[in-house]
């Protein structure tokens, strides 16, 4: 290990920022390896990470601080004293994101060292009011001690816990909520306060009102903050679908209820109970669906496709069709395309709905319920499936995609007065054009791309196709066996 250590110690002349980042990344990797093996060598690496820390970029300081903590964690079992010292160095270098992990491990070996590092972290948080350090302190002070069976030596003292809460109050005082910053600051305050709200009641009851009042100011805008507060005050966690649905029914705010419903649906989906997940989605009100900002629609067609496919695989074609037909008309093209995209290679030809679903998806994309913008994206999703299963129809689908794209851009131009086509990133469309376009008729592809009205998007699509062409040429060249030089040609 001495050779790579010597290499990273030597700073090249005129080292640029990228070279420095690479060198320091290697230092952090070496430190994790060397830390438990050799004290002298690891000290050389630590010196590299802490030197000129003030001149480093914030991201680099944070990475070096995390590197010191990670190495210290490897060192705890063998040398807890040195591990604690490295934790303290990490706090001087930057804002380590997992200092609580080191505190936990130290507490098991030497509670005195753990308390000392905890106090140093507390001092750093008090000085900087860094939200990352505040979260680390909360995890170390409260979550670790939530296990009643834990030995008393593993618990943080009430005095230290109170000090953590006082730093929280200092953060609130330094970041008062007003009309200008409510949107930007409330998510952070909600994430900070909600998990420790019950701790204020127990440890700082006189200041608990301040914490609650601050959280209440954010609840109107952030239902998730209210939900976190409610969860923090529950004696039993909400870990079943029924528990979450009951919480949704009992919530007074419709937005809070919506968040609980989504959590219930996601949990049902994780448990592969798609029928129940879809039932929960369908039970949500129009207001709840709109509040999600498109999440409801994405879940509805994607989960329906997965559920329908599960029925298809076990031969339940009737169940498959019931699930697909229950999808709202506007979302059926997406559901059918997602279903076809996931079909296994081997399937029963007599019950195979591939061509039927592709045809119906294409018909659905022509309907009035979708905007031209949605249609253009839908056609580009349909194109690779058509190329795979109905190649003779691919050119027509490509033309329909371009026509919808042009109509969408034309509508945007009329609404915004902007006719340069830059309102939408051309790369959005270029990435959707599949590489398999190169397998289509070359003239048809050129004609379709040339028909894209927006110069900006047209150039982006051509560049993407050029990139794919060059990548294929490179791959083909690498796959071709090298031939021996020809003596007759004097090579």
C-alpha positions in Angstrom: 0.0 0.0 0.0 3.0 2.3 0.3 3.2 2.9 -3.4 -0.3 4.3 -4.0 0.0 6.4 -0.8 3.2 7.9 -2.1 1.4 8.6 -5.5 -1.6 10.4 -3.9 0.7 12.4 -1.6 2.6 13.9 -4.5 0.6 16.9 -5.8 1.2 17.3 -9.6 2.2 20.7 -10.9 -0.7 22.8 -12.1 -3.2 20.2 -10.8 -6.6 21.1 -12.2 -9.9 20.6 -10.1 -10.9 17.4 -11.9 -7.5 15.8 -11.2 -7.6 16.9 -7.6 -11.1 15.4 -7.2 -9.9 12.1 -8.6 -6.8 12.1 -6.3 -8.8 12.8 -3.2 -11.4 10.2 -4.1 -8.5 7.7 -4.2 -7.2 8.9 -0.9 -10.6 8.2 0.7 -10.7 4.8 -0.8 -7.2 4.0 0.4 -8.0 5.3 3.9 -10.8 2.8 4.4 -8.4 -0.1 3.5 -5.4 1.1 5.5 -7.2 2.4 8.6 -7.4 -0.9 10.5 -4.0 -2.1 9.2 -1.4 0.6 9.8 -1.6 3.7 12.0 1.3 5.6 10.4 0.2 5.1 6.8 -3.4 6.0 7.6 -2.1 9.2 9.4 -0.5 10.2 6.1 -3.8 9.9 4.2 -5.7 11.7 6.9 -3.2 14.6 6.6 -4.1 14.9 2.9 -7.8 15.1 3.6 -7.5 17.8 6.2 -4.9 20.0 4.6 -6.2 23.2 3.0 -9.7 22.2 3.8 -10.9 25.8 3.9 -9.9 26.2 0.3 -11.8 23.2 -0.9 -15.2 23.4 -2.6 -18.2 22.7 -0.3 -18.9 19.4 -2.0 -15.3 18.2 -1.7 -15.1 19.1 2.0 -18.3 17.1 2.5 -16.9 14.1 0.6 -13.7 14.3 2.7 -15.6 14.5 5.9 -17.7 11.5 4.9 -14.5 9.6 4.0 -13.0 10.2 7.4 -16.2 9.0 9.1 -16.4 5.9 7.0 -12.8 5.0 7.7 -13.4 5.7 11.4 -16.3 3.3 11.4 -13.9 0.6 10.1 -11.5 1.5 12.9 -13.9 1.4 15.9 -13.4 -2.2 16.9 -9.6 -2.0 16.9 -9.0 1.6 18.1 -12.1 3.5 19.3 -10.0 6.4 20.6 -8.5 7.1 17.1 -11.9 6.5 15.5 -13.4 9.3 17.8 -10.5 11.6 16.9 -11.2 11.1 13.2 -14.9 11.8 13.8 -13.8 15.1 15.4 -11.6 15.9 12.4 -14.5 15.2 10.0 -16.5 17.9 11.8 -13.7 20.3 11.3 -13.3 19.4 7.6 -16.9 19.5 6.5 -20.5 18.4 7.3 -20.4 14.6 7.5 -23.7 13.0 6.7 -23.4 9.8 8.8 -21.7 10.9 11.9 -24.5 9.2 14.0 -23.4 5.8 12.7 -20.0 6.4 14.2 -21.5 7.6 17.4 -23.6 4.4 17.6 -20.6 2.2 17.2 -18.5 4.1 19.7 -21.3 4.0 22.2 -21.2 0.2 22.1 -17.4 0.3 22.7 -16.9 3.3 24.9 -19.9 5.5 25.9 -17.5 8.2 27.1 -16.0 8.6 23.7 -19.5 8.5 22.1 -20.7 11.3 24.4 -17.6 13.4 23.6 -18.2 13.1 19.8 -21.9 13.7 20.3 -21.0 17.0 22.2 -18.6 18.0 19.4 -21.3 17.4 16.8 -23.7 19.4 18.9 -21.3 22.3 19.0 -20.8 22.2 15.2 -24.6 22.1 14.7 -25.1 25.0 17.1 -22.5 27.1 15.2 -23.6 26.3 11.7 -27.3 25.4 12.1 -26.7 22.8 9.4 -29.9 20.7 8.8 -27.8 17.6 8.0 -26.1 17.8 11.4 -29.4 18.4 13.1 -30.9 15.3 11.5 -27.8 13.3 12.5 -28.1 14.5 16.1 -31.8 13.6 16.2 -31.1 10.1 15.0 -28.4 9.6 17.5 -30.3 11.1 20.4 -33.8 9.9 19.9 -34.2 7.1 17.4 -31.4 5.0 18.9 -32.9 5.4 22.4 -36.4 4.4 21.3 -35.7 0.7 22.1 -36.7 0.4 25.7 -34.7 -2.8 26.1 -31.5 -1.1 25.2 -28.9 -1.0 28.0 -28.8 2.3 29.8 -25.2 2.8 28.6 -26.5 3.0 25.1 -28.9 5.8 25.7 -28.1 9.5 25.3 -28.7 11.5 28.5 -31.8 13.7 28.8 -29.5 16.7 29.3 -27.9 16.1 25.9 -31.3 15.6 24.3 -32.5 18.9 25.6 -29.4 20.6 24.1 -30.3 19.1 20.7 -33.8 20.5 21.0 -32.4 23.9 21.9 -30.4 23.9 18.7 -33.6 23.1 16.8 -35.2 26.2 18.4 -32.1 28.3 17.4 -32.6 27.1 13.8 -36.3 28.1 13.9 -35.3 31.5 15.3 -32.7 32.0 12.6 -35.2 30.9 9.9 -38.5 32.6 10.6 -41.3 31.7 8.2 -42.8 34.5 6.1 -44.8 34.9 2.9 -41.6 35.0 0.8 -39.9 31.9 2.1 -42.8 29.7 3.1 -42.6 27.5 0.0 -38.9 27.0 0.1 -38.4 26.6 3.9 -41.5 24.6 5.0 -40.4 21.2 3.6 -37.1 21.4 5.6 -38.9 22.6 8.7 -41.5 19.8 8.4 -38.8 17.2 7.9 -36.9 18.5 10.9 -39.6 19.1 13.4 -42.2 16.4 12.9 -40.0 13.5 14.0 -39.0 15.2 17.3 -42.2 16.9 18.2 -43.1 14.4 20.9 -39.6 15.0 22.4 -40.4 18.7 22.9 -43.4 17.6 24.9 -41.4 15.4 27.2 -38.1 17.3 27.5 -38.9 21.0 26.8 -42.6 21.4 27.4 -42.4 25.2 27.8 -41.0 25.5 24.3 -43.1 22.8 22.7 -45.7 25.4 21.8 -43.2 27.3 19.7 -42.3 24.1 17.8 -46.0 23.2 17.2 -46.8 26.8 16.1 -44.0 26.7 13.6 -45.1 23.4 12.2 -48.7 24.6 12.0 -47.6 27.4 9.8 -46.4 24.9 7.3 -49.1 22.4 7.5 -51.6 24.3 5.4 -49.1 24.3 2.6 -47.4 20.9 3.3 -49.8 18.1 4.2 -46.8 15.8 4.4 -45.6 17.9 7.4 -48.9 17.4 9.2 -48.8 13.7 8.4 -45.3 13.4 9.8 -46.4 15.2 12.9 -49.3 12.9 13.4 -47.1 9.8 12.8 -44.6 11.1 15.3 -47.2 11.2 18.0 -48.6 7.7 17.4 -47.8 5.0 19.9 -48.0 2.3 17.1 -46.5 2.9 13.7 -48.7 2.7 10.6 -47.3 -0.4 8.9 -50.3 -2.1 7.3 -52.6 -1.1 4.5 -55.6 -1.1 6.9 -53.8 1.2 9.3 -53.0 3.7 6.6 -56.5 3.7 5.2 -57.9 4.2 8.7 -55.6 7.2 9.1 -56.8 8.5 5.8 -60.4 8.3 6.8 -59.7 10.0 10.1 -57.7 12.9 8.6 -59.4 16.2 8.6 -57.4 17.7 5.8 -58.1 16.2 2.3 -54.5 16.6 1.3 -53.3 14.7 4.4 -55.9 12.0 3.7 -54.5 11.8 0.1 -51.0 11.2 1.2 -52.1 8.3 3.5 -54.1 6.8 0.6 -51.1 6.9 -1.6 -49.0 5.2 1.1 -51.6 2.5 1.5 -51.7 1.9 -2.3 -47.9 1.8 -2.5 -47.8 -0.7 0.4 -50.4 -2.9 -1.3 -48.4 -2.8 -4.5 -45.2 -3.7 -2.7 -47.1 -6.7 -1.3 -48.1 -7.6 -4.8 -51.8 -7.1 -4.0 -52.5 -5.2 -7.2 -56.2 -5.6 -7.0 -56.3 -3.8 -3.7 -53.8 -1.2 -4.9 -56.0 -0.4 -7.9 -59.1 -0.3 -5.7 -57.5 2.2 -3.5 -56.5 4.4 -6.4 -60.1 4.2 -7.9 -61.6 5.2 -4.5 -59.6 8.5 -4.5 -61.6 11.7 -5.2 -61.1 13.9 -8.2 -59.4 16.5 -5.8 -57.0 13.8 -4.5 -56.1 12.8 -8.0 -55.4 16.3 -9.1 -53.4 17.0 -6.0 -50.9 14.2 -7.0 -49.7 16.2 -10.1 -49.8 13.2 -12.5 -48.8 10.5 -10.0 -52.3 9.0 -9.9 -52.4 8.6 -13.7 -48.9 7.0 -13.8 -49.7 4.5 -11.1 -53.1 3.7 -12.5 -52.0 2.5 -16.0 -48.7 1.0 -14.9 -50.1 -1.1 -12.1 -53.0 -2.1 -14.3 -50.6 -3.4 -16.9 -48.6 -5.4 -14.4 -51.8 -6.8 -12.8 -53.2 -7.8 -16.2 -50.0 -9.5 -17.2 -50.0 -11.6 -14.0 -53.5 -12.8 -14.9 -52.4 -13.5 -18.5 -49.4 -15.5 -17.4 -51.7 -17.9 -15.4 -54.2 -18.2 -18.3 -56.8 -15.9 -16.9 -57.5 -14.0 -20.1 -61.0 -12.9 -18.8 -59.4 -11.3 -15.7 -56.7 -9.7 -17.9 -59.3 -8.0 -20.0 -61.4 -6.9 -17.0 -58.4 -5.1 -15.6 -57.4 -3.4 -18.8 -61.0 -2.4 -19.6 -61.4 -0.8 -16.2 -58.5 1.6 -16.9 -59.9 5.1 -17.7 -60.1 5.6 -21.5 -57.5 8.4 -21.5 -55.0 6.0 -19.9 -55.8 2.8 -21.8 -53.2 3.4 -24.6 -50.4 3.7 -22.0 -51.7 0.6 -20.1 -51.9 -1.5 -23.3 -48.5 -0.4 -24.5 -47.0 -1.2 -21.1 -48.7 -4.6 -21.1 -47.3 -5.5 -24.6 -43.8 -4.2 -23.6 -43.7 -6.6 -20.7 -45.0 -9.7 -22.5 -42.8 -12.8 -22.3 -41.3 -14.2 -25.4 -43.1 -17.5 -25.2 -46.9 -17.1 -25.0 -50.1 -18.8 -26.3 -50.8 -17.6 -29.8 -54.5 -18.3 -29.4 -54.8 -15.8 -26.5 -52.1 -13.4 -27.4 -53.5 -9.9 -27.5 -50.4 -8.1 -28.8 -51.7 -7.0 -32.2 -55.1 -6.2 -30.8 -53.7 -4.0 -28.0 -51.3 -2.2 -30.3 -54.1 -1.4 -32.7 -56.4 -0.2 -29.9 -53.6 1.9 -28.4 -53.0 3.6 -31.7 -56.7 4.2 -32.1 -56.9 5.6 -28.6 -54.0 8.0 -29.3 -56.2 9.6 -32.1 -59.0 10.3 -29.7 -60.0 13.7 -28.4 -59.3 13.0 -24.7 -55.5 13.5 -25.2 -53.7 16.7 -26.0 -51.4 16.8 -29.0 -48.4 16.9 -26.6 -49.6 13.7 -24.9 -50.3 12.1 -28.3 -46.8 12.9 -29.6 -45.2 11.2 -26.5 -47.6 8.3 -26.8 -46.8 7.7 -30.5 -43.1 7.7 -29.7 -43.8 5.1 -27.0 -45.8 3.1 -29.5 -43.2 3.2 -32.3 -40.6 0.7 -30.9 -43.4 -1.8 -30.2 -44.8 -1.4 -33.7 -41.3 -1.9 -35.1 -41.1 -5.1 -33.2 -44.5 -6.6 -33.9 -45.9 -4.7 -36.9 -42.9 -3.4 -38.8 -45.0 -2.6 -41.9 -47.0 0.0 -39.8 -43.9 1.7 -38.3 -43.6 4.4 -41.0 -47.2 5.4 -40.5 -46.8 5.6 -36.7 -43.7 7.7 -37.1 -45.5 10.2 -39.3 -48.4 10.4 -36.9 -45.9 11.1 -34.1 -44.3 13.9 -36.0 -47.7 15.4 -37.0 -48.8 15.4 -33.3 -45.5 16.9 -32.3 -45.9 19.7 -34.9 -49.4 20.5 -33.7 -48.3 20.6 -30.1 -45.5 23.0 -30.9 -47.8 25.1 -33.0 -50.2 25.4 -30.1 -47.4 26.4 -27.8 -46.2 29.1 -30.2 -49.7 30.6 -30.4 -50.0 30.7 -26.6 -46.6 32.0 -25.8 -45.7 34.0 -28.9 -42.5 32.0 -29.1 -41.7 30.4 -32.4 -38.2 29.1 -31.9 -39.4 25.8 -30.6 -37.1 26.0 -27.6 -40.0 25.9 -25.1 -39.5 22.1 -25.0 -36.1 20.5 -24.8 -35.4 18.8 -28.1 -33.5 16.1 -26.3 -36.8 15.0 -24.7 -38.0 13.9 -28.1 -34.7 12.8 -29.5 -34.2 10.3 -26.7 -37.7 8.8 -27.4 -36.8 8.1 -31.0 -35.6 4.6 -30.8 -32.3 3.4 -32.2 -34.3 0.9 -34.2 -35.3 3.7 -36.5 -32.1 2.8 -38.3 -33.7 -0.5 -39.2 -36.6 1.3 -41.0 -36.6 2.6 -44.6 -33.9 5.3 -44.7 -36.0 7.6 -47.0 -39.0 7.3 -44.7 -37.0 8.2 -41.6 -35.3 11.2 -43.4 -38.6 12.4 -44.6 -40.2 12.2 -41.2 -37.4 13.9 -39.4 -37.3 16.7 -42.0 -41.0 17.2 -41.4 -40.4 18.2 -37.8 -41.4 21.9 -37.8 -39.2 23.0 -34.8 -35.6 23.6 -36.0 -34.5 23.1 -32.4 -36.1 19.7 -32.0 -35.2 18.6 -35.5 -31.5 19.2 -34.9 -31.6 17.4 -31.6 -33.2 14.4 -33.2 -30.7 14.3 -36.0 -27.8 14.6 -33.5 -29.3 11.7 -31.5 -29.6 9.5 -34.6 -26.0 10.5 -35.6 -24.8 9.5 -32.1 -26.5 6.1 -32.5 -25.0 5.6 -35.9 -21.5 6.4 -34.7 -22.0 4.1 -31.7 -23.0 1.2 -34.0 -20.0 1.8 -36.2 -17.7 1.8 -33.2 -19.2 -1.4 -31.9 -19.0 -3.1 -35.3 -15.3 -2.1 -35.6 -14.5 -3.5 -32.2 -16.3 -6.8 -33.0 -14.4 -7.3 -36.3 -11.3 -9.5 -35.9 -8.1 -7.8 -36.7 -6.4 -9.2 -39.9 -2.7 -9.9 -40.2 -0.8 -7.3 -42.3 -0.6 -8.2 -45.9 3.0 -8.8 -47.0 2.1 -8.4 -50.7 0.9 -4.9 -50.1 4.1 -4.0 -48.2 2.1 -3.5 -44.9 
